[in-house]
Amino acid sequence: MRLLLGIPALLILACTSQPAAASEYPWCAHYSGDDGAGVNCGFVSLEQCRWTVSGAGGFCAPNPVYAGATTTRPKKRKQSAN
């Protein structure tokens, strides 16, 4: 009985959910190694990137596709002159 009630709920959830949005971060770790190296552009700060690379080897560089913060400021409302 639970299975019969659960299947429609799962179908509704699957149809209404939205895909996760990719996040861009300002710093990339470029790892060195014998396996051809790798890149991870998931760091919020340069310090966070450097801490990660310090144990694995490599360097940090700015993310070339990072466009900056995407927050928008609310527009100022004009005050009416009464």
Backbone torsions as a table, in degrees:
resi	resn	phi	psi	omega
1	MET	NA	-42.4	178.5
2	ARG	-62.7	-36.9	179.9
3	LEU	-63.0	-41.5	-180.0
4	LEU	-65.9	-32.2	177.5
5	LEU	-81.4	-29.9	-177.0
6	GLY	-75.5	-34.4	-177.4
7	ILE	-62.7	-49.6	177.5
8	PRO	-61.7	-35.7	178.7
9	ALA	-63.9	-41.8	178.1
10	LEU	-65.8	-38.6	178.4
11	LEU	-65.5	-41.3	177.9
12	ILE	-64.1	-43.9	179.3
13	LEU	-62.7	-42.4	-179.3
14	ALA	-65.6	-34.3	-178.3
15	CYS	-79.0	-25.3	-176.1
16	THR	-99.5	-12.6	-178.4
17	SER	-77.0	150.1	179.5
18	GLN	-105.9	148.8	178.5
19	PRO	-66.3	151.2	179.3
20	ALA	-67.6	138.7	178.4
21	ALA	-84.9	139.1	178.1
22	ALA	-74.1	140.7	178.9
23	SER	-105.5	138.3	175.6
24	GLU	-104.9	136.8	179.8
25	TYR	-121.3	155.1	-171.4
26	PRO	-76.4	-15.1	-174.9
27	TRP	-125.6	140.9	178.9
28	CYS	-118.1	138.7	172.5
29	ALA	-98.2	126.1	176.8
30	HIS	-106.8	106.0	-175.5
31	TYR	-84.4	144.5	175.2
32	SER	-103.5	156.7	178.9
33	GLY	165.2	172.6	-177.8
34	ASP	-75.2	-20.3	-175.5
35	ASP	-89.1	18.8	175.0
36	GLY	96.0	3.7	177.0
37	ALA	68.6	170.2	180.0
38	GLY	-152.3	167.9	-179.5
39	VAL	-131.7	136.1	175.9
40	ASN	-129.7	111.2	-179.8
41	CYS	-101.6	52.3	-177.5
42	GLY	-120.9	37.6	-175.8
43	PHE	-117.3	132.7	-178.3
44	VAL	-78.5	-34.9	-177.5
45	SER	-131.8	159.4	176.9
46	LEU	-63.6	-39.3	-179.7
47	GLU	-62.8	-42.0	178.5
48	GLN	-60.6	-43.6	178.7
49	CYS	-63.5	-45.9	-178.7
50	ARG	-62.4	-39.0	178.0
51	TRP	-62.2	-39.9	-179.2
52	THR	-68.3	-43.6	-176.6
53	VAL	-72.8	-24.9	-175.5
54	SER	-61.1	-30.8	179.5
55	GLY	-88.6	-24.6	-174.7
56	ALA	-103.3	-21.1	-176.3
57	GLY	90.4	138.9	-179.6
58	GLY	137.3	-158.9	-179.5
59	PHE	-148.2	166.2	179.0
60	CYS	-111.7	145.5	179.3
61	ALA	-147.8	156.1	176.7
62	PRO	-61.3	145.7	177.6
63	ASN	-75.3	119.8	-176.1
64	PRO	-69.4	-18.4	-179.2
65	VAL	-103.2	2.5	179.3
66	TYR	-71.9	125.1	-176.7
67	ALA	-100.6	2.6	-178.1
68	GLY	93.7	178.7	-179.6
69	ALA	-63.2	141.1	-177.9
70	THR	-106.0	15.9	178.7
71	THR	-75.6	143.5	178.8
72	THR	-112.4	144.6	178.2
73	ARG	-89.1	143.4	177.4
74	PRO	-66.7	144.2	179.8
75	LYS	-72.2	143.9	177.8
76	LYS	-75.1	136.2	177.5
77	ARG	-83.9	138.3	176.8
78	LYS	-74.7	135.1	178.4
79	GLN	-85.6	133.8	179.1
80	SER	-80.5	141.2	179.8
81	ALA	-89.9	100.9	179.4
82	ASN	-95.3	NA	NA
